[in-house]
Amino acid sequence: MTGGRGARLLILHQHPPENVAALEEAIAGRAQLRAVREGAPFEIAQADVLLTHPAAMRQVGPTTPRPPDWPGRLRWVHFGQTGIDRMPGWLLEPELVTVSRGAQAEAIAEYVVLMALTHEKRLPQILARKPEDWDQPPLGGLTGRTIGLLGFGEIGRAVAARMAPFGVRLIAHRRGGTATGMAQVEAVSFDDLLAASDHLVICAPLTTETRGMIDARAMDRMRPGVHVINVARGSIIDQDALRTALDGGRIGMASLDVATPEPPPDGHWLYHHPRVRLTGHLSHSGPMTRRRGQEILISNLKAFLGGRPETMHGLVSREAGY
């Protein structure tokens, strides 16, 4: 595949030097590879492709101004992260937009299992620091519990695969209410998900439909004492309603890797509420995340250069919002 007037494709990238050799190997001389100019991540004159990198995109948000020549002749933009809800709309204008969907799924699923077990086994409360701590109340367990998944994409499937061996019941609600495609996971309505879940895992993308979805009305329909785990976006939960539900005992515990805003300001109630476990948006961290993200990028690069865009992984639907 070539650029206009027979010229080779120009692929711009934001990647660190240690990633360049793998990119060059995948391109195999079929295109010109060039790093973006420092301080100008969207200077894309005459470029056909832009490969973004999470580190270079941290300062980009919905209000980032649109470059005057955007999108130029860009045909494809690849995002190293999964979510696009924090990206300015103009970034999604090129014909092809892909994300590294699923690269973080394994690490996030392990985080979910950790938080569910931490809740059931009452960590760190059961740690013994004096003789009196030897007499502890009985512990819970996952066997027989119902794990509810709000959203059933790559992360939801990874959570289900890791939870199934614990002998849990797995239910999921997904966009359109369609079947899950996993025999051990039952598709349910949103109301049934709320009513049945002992551990409710929020792993849906942030869209117009899901923003504020877990509000006071939704929390009133939850099983009393439910453990809510949010590894998606803070804005899916109404945090004022969450505080009321925690104080009243409707929600027994909230394990949150995300919040609104991020980070919450100093002194925010999420930091010190006894029924909240808050971590700093790190559930995606793990040894496989970076490797899987690189594999997705290389595979997409080969598919694009080979003229097979329909086989590219993580194609973004502008209509769905993810």
C-alpha positions in Angstrom: 0.0 0.0 0.0 1.3 3.4 -0.9 0.5 7.1 -0.2 -0.7 9.6 -2.8 0.9 9.9 -6.2 2.9 6.6 -5.7 4.8 7.8 -2.7 5.4 5.5 0.2 3.1 5.7 3.2 4.2 7.9 6.0 3.6 6.5 9.4 4.1 8.8 12.4 4.4 7.4 15.9 4.7 8.6 19.5 6.5 5.5 20.7 9.7 5.4 22.8 12.9 4.2 21.2 12.7 0.7 22.6 9.5 0.1 20.5 10.8 1.3 17.2 12.6 -1.9 16.1 9.4 -3.9 16.3 7.5 -1.3 14.3 10.2 -1.3 11.6 10.2 -5.1 11.4 6.4 -5.1 10.9 6.6 -2.4 8.2 9.4 -4.3 6.4 10.2 -1.4 4.1 6.6 -0.9 2.9 6.3 2.5 4.5 8.3 5.3 6.0 8.4 5.4 9.8 9.0 8.7 11.6 8.7 9.8 15.2 6.5 12.9 15.8 8.3 16.0 16.7 8.8 16.5 20.4 6.0 18.8 21.7 4.0 18.3 18.6 2.2 15.0 18.9 -0.5 15.9 16.2 1.7 17.5 13.6 0.6 15.2 10.8 1.4 17.0 7.6 1.6 14.4 4.7 1.1 11.5 7.2 -1.1 8.6 6.4 -1.0 6.9 9.8 -0.6 8.0 13.4 0.3 5.5 16.1 -0.3 7.1 19.5 1.3 6.0 22.8 -0.4 6.2 26.2 2.5 8.2 27.7 2.2 10.8 25.0 -1.6 11.0 25.4 -1.8 11.6 29.1 -2.2 15.4 28.7 -4.8 15.1 25.9 -8.4 15.6 26.9 -11.8 16.6 25.5 -10.8 20.3 25.4 -7.5 19.8 23.6 -7.6 22.2 20.6 -7.9 20.8 17.1 -4.8 21.2 15.0 -5.5 23.4 12.0 -4.6 20.7 9.4 -6.3 17.8 11.1 -7.0 15.1 9.9 -5.1 15.9 6.7 -4.7 12.7 4.7 -4.7 10.4 7.7 -6.4 7.1 7.1 -5.7 5.4 10.4 -5.1 6.3 14.0 -4.3 3.7 16.6 -4.6 4.4 20.3 -2.4 2.4 22.7 -5.1 2.6 25.3 -8.7 1.1 25.3 -11.1 3.9 26.3 -11.8 6.8 24.0 -14.2 8.7 26.2 -11.5 11.2 27.3 -10.4 11.9 23.7 -11.4 15.1 21.8 -13.9 14.2 19.2 -11.7 15.4 16.3 -9.2 12.6 17.0 -11.8 10.1 15.8 -12.3 11.7 12.4 -9.9 9.5 10.3 -11.5 6.7 8.4 -10.0 4.0 10.6 -9.6 4.3 14.4 -8.5 1.4 16.5 -7.7 0.8 20.1 -5.8 -1.8 22.0 -9.0 -3.4 23.2 -8.3 -6.3 25.6 -4.7 -5.6 26.2 -5.5 -4.8 29.9 -8.1 -7.5 30.4 -6.0 -10.1 32.1 -4.5 -7.6 34.7 -7.9 -6.1 35.4 -9.5 -9.5 35.8 -6.9 -10.4 38.4 -7.6 -7.1 40.2 -11.3 -8.0 40.3 -10.6 -11.4 41.8 -8.3 -9.8 44.3 -10.9 -7.3 45.5 -13.7 -9.9 45.6 -11.5 -12.3 47.8 -10.3 -9.3 49.9 -13.9 -8.5 50.7 -15.0 -12.1 51.4 -11.9 -12.9 53.5 -12.0 -9.5 55.4 -8.6 -8.3 54.6 -6.8 -6.6 56.1 -9.0 -6.7 59.2 -8.2 -10.3 60.0 -4.4 -9.7 60.2 -3.3 -10.6 63.7 -1.2 -7.9 65.5 -1.9 -8.9 69.2 -3.2 -12.0 71.1 -6.7 -10.7 71.0 -6.7 -10.8 67.2 -6.5 -14.6 67.4 -10.3 -14.8 67.9 -11.8 -13.7 64.6 -15.3 -13.8 63.1 -15.9 -16.4 60.4 -14.9 -15.6 56.9 -16.9 -15.5 53.7 -16.1 -17.1 50.4 -16.8 -16.9 46.7 -18.4 -20.4 46.3 -22.1 -20.0 45.7 -21.9 -16.2 45.3 -23.4 -14.4 42.3 -20.9 -12.4 40.3 -22.7 -9.7 38.2 -20.9 -8.1 35.2 -22.1 -4.8 33.9 -20.6 -5.0 30.5 -19.3 -8.1 28.8 -16.5 -7.2 26.5 -12.9 -8.4 26.8 -12.7 -7.5 30.5 -16.0 -9.1 31.4 -15.0 -12.3 29.6 -11.6 -12.4 31.4 -13.3 -11.8 34.8 -15.8 -14.6 34.1 -13.0 -17.1 33.0 -11.1 -16.5 36.3 -14.2 -16.5 38.5 -15.8 -19.7 37.2 -13.4 -22.1 39.0 -14.5 -20.6 42.3 -18.0 -22.2 41.9 -19.8 -18.9 41.5 -22.9 -18.0 39.5 -22.0 -15.7 36.7 -24.5 -13.3 35.2 -24.0 -10.4 32.8 -25.9 -7.4 31.3 -24.6 -6.1 28.1 -25.6 -3.5 25.5 -28.8 -4.8 23.8 -29.2 -7.6 26.3 -27.8 -10.1 23.9 -26.4 -13.6 24.8 -22.9 -13.7 26.3 -21.4 -16.4 24.1 -20.0 -18.2 27.2 -22.0 -21.2 28.4 -21.3 -20.5 32.1 -22.4 -16.9 31.9 -26.2 -16.0 31.8 -27.4 -12.9 30.1 -29.8 -11.0 32.3 -31.7 -7.7 32.4 -30.2 -4.7 34.1 -32.8 -4.9 36.9 -32.0 -8.7 37.4 -28.3 -7.9 37.5 -28.7 -5.4 40.3 -31.1 -7.6 42.3 -29.1 -10.8 42.1 -25.4 -9.7 42.4 -23.4 -10.3 45.5 -20.4 -8.7 43.8 -21.3 -6.3 41.0 -18.4 -5.6 38.6 -18.6 -2.5 36.5 -16.6 -3.1 33.3 -18.6 -1.3 30.7 -17.3 1.5 28.5 -18.3 5.1 29.4 -20.9 6.2 26.8 -24.0 8.4 26.9 -26.0 5.4 27.9 -23.7 4.3 30.8 -22.8 7.7 32.2 -24.5 7.9 35.6 -26.1 4.5 35.1 -25.4 3.4 38.7 -27.5 6.1 40.3 -29.7 6.2 43.5 -32.5 4.3 41.8 -30.2 1.6 40.6 -28.6 1.3 44.1 -32.1 0.9 45.7 -32.6 -2.2 43.5 -29.3 -3.8 44.6 -29.1 -6.7 47.0 -28.5 -5.4 50.5 -24.8 -5.6 51.4 -23.6 -5.9 47.8 -19.9 -5.4 47.0 -19.5 -3.0 44.0 -16.2 -3.2 42.1 -15.6 -0.4 39.5 -12.8 -0.9 37.0 -14.4 1.1 34.2 -14.9 4.8 34.6 -15.8 6.8 37.7 -18.6 8.7 35.9 -20.7 5.5 35.5 -21.4 5.8 39.3 -23.3 8.7 40.9 -20.8 9.3 43.7 -23.2 11.3 45.9 -25.7 8.4 45.7 -22.9 6.0 46.4 -22.0 7.7 49.6 -25.7 7.6 50.7 -25.9 3.9 49.9 -22.7 3.1 51.7 -23.7 5.1 54.8 -27.1 3.4 54.9 -25.7 -0.1 54.4 -27.4 -0.8 51.1 -23.9 -1.2 49.6 -21.6 -3.1 51.9 -18.4 -2.2 50.2 -17.2 -0.3 47.2 -13.8 -1.3 45.6 -13.0 1.5 43.2 -10.0 1.8 40.9 -11.6 4.9 39.3 -13.2 8.1 40.5 -14.6 11.5 39.4 -12.4 13.5 39.2 -9.1 11.7 39.1 -7.4 12.0 41.5 -10.1 13.1 43.9 -9.0 16.3 45.7 -7.2 16.2 49.1 -9.7 15.3 51.9 -12.3 13.8 49.6 -14.6 11.3 51.3 -13.5 8.5 49.1 -10.1 8.4 50.7 -11.3 7.8 54.3 -14.8 6.2 54.1 -14.7 2.9 56.0 -16.6 1.1 53.3 -14.5 2.2 50.4 -11.3 0.6 49.0 -9.8 3.1 46.6 -6.8 2.5 44.3 -5.3 5.0 41.8 -6.5 3.7 38.5 -3.9 0.9 38.3 -5.9 -2.2 37.8 -4.6 -2.4 34.2 -1.0 -2.7 35.4 0.6 -6.1 34.9 3.4 -7.8 33.0 1.2 -8.9 30.1 -0.5 -5.5 29.5 2.3 -3.9 27.6 3.2 -7.1 25.7 -0.4 -7.6 24.6 -0.8 -4.0 23.5 2.3 -4.3 21.4 1.0 -7.5 19.8 -2.3 -5.8 18.9 -0.4 -2.9 17.4 1.9 -5.0 15.3 -1.0 -7.2 14.1 -3.0 -4.2 13.1 0.0 -2.6 11.3 0.5 -5.7 9.2 -3.2 -5.9 8.4 -3.3 -2.3 7.3 -0.2 -2.5 5.1 -1.6 -5.7 3.7 -4.8 -4.1 2.7 -7.0 -6.0 5.1 -8.5 -3.3 7.4 -11.6 -5.4 8.1 -9.3 -7.8 10.1 -7.9 -5.1 12.3 -8.4 -5.5 16.1 -10.3 -3.0 18.2 -12.0 -1.0 15.5 -13.9 1.9 17.1 -17.6 2.4 16.4 -18.4 6.0 16.5 -22.1 5.2 16.8 -21.6 3.0 19.8 -19.0 5.3 21.3 -16.3 2.7 21.9 
